[in-house]
């Protein structure tokens, strides 16, 4: 009895998969529609490549600006507390910069 139900279930699954595959074949688009999609994707790709190039150049400009910054350019205020961490100078800046409240 179990063998008959297993065979019946297998046949139903196979027929279901066949029906789904046959239906999906009918839904494929024609060659002309695919060509239009490829052209629109190529246009989008070229637009995105232009944007990436622009962002990369902006990134390079910002990096060079950061590298040109002199380490001694920062002038700490009187109420900043200086600390050393890994050989770098770090300043603890109070949230309220008012000297009267200290």
N, C-alpha and C positions, 0 to 999 in steps of 0.2 A: 504494500500500500504506500509506504514511504517512497519507494522507487518511482511509482507512477506519479505521485505529487511532485517529486523533484524533476521528473522529465517534463511534466506539464508546466511547471514554473519556469524551467529553462526555455521551453518553446515560447512562452509568453514574453519572456525577457528578450529573446532573440527577435521576435516579431516587433516588439516595441522599439528596440534599437534600430531595426531596419526601417521602420516607419519614420523615426526621428531623422535618420540620415537622409532618407528620400525627401523629406520635407525641407531639410536644410539645403539640399542640392537645388531645389526649385527657387529658393530665396537668394541665390547668388546673383550679383549684378552682372550686367553685360560689360564687354570690353570698353565701350565708350565711356561709361560711368566711371570705371576704374581709372581711365586716362585722366578724366577731370579731377578725380581725387588725388592722383599722383601729382598733377600740376599744382593743385592748391597746397599740397604738402611741401612741394619744392619751393613755392613762394614763401610759405611760412618758415621753412628751414633757412632760406636766405635772409629773411627778416631777423630771425633769431641769431644767426651768425653775425649780422651787423651789430645787433645789440650786445652780444658777447664781446665783440672787438671793442666797442665803445666802453663797456664796463672794465675790460682789462686795461685799456689805456688810462682810464680814470684811476683805477687801482694803482697802476705804476706811478702816476703823477702824485698820488697821495703818499705812496711809500717813499718816493724821492724827497718829498717835502718833510716827512718825518725824519728821514736820515740826515737832512741838512740842519735839523734843530740842534742847537748847541746845548751841551749838558748844563752849563752854567747860566742858562737863560732864565731859570726860575729864581725869583727873589722871594724868599719866605717872609711872611709877616711876623710881627713880634709874638703873637699868641699861638703860633704853630709850634708843635713839639717835634723835634728832630729825633729820628731813630735810624739805626743802621741794620740792614737785613741783607744777608748774602753779599756784603760789600757795597750795596746800593743805599743811598740816602733816601729815607722815606719820611714824609711829614704827616703827623696826625693833625688834622685841621678840625677845630671845634665846629659843631653844627651851627652854633650861634656865635658869630664873629664879634659880638659886642664885648669889649673889655670890662664894661661896667657890671656885667652879670657874673663875672668870675669870682 
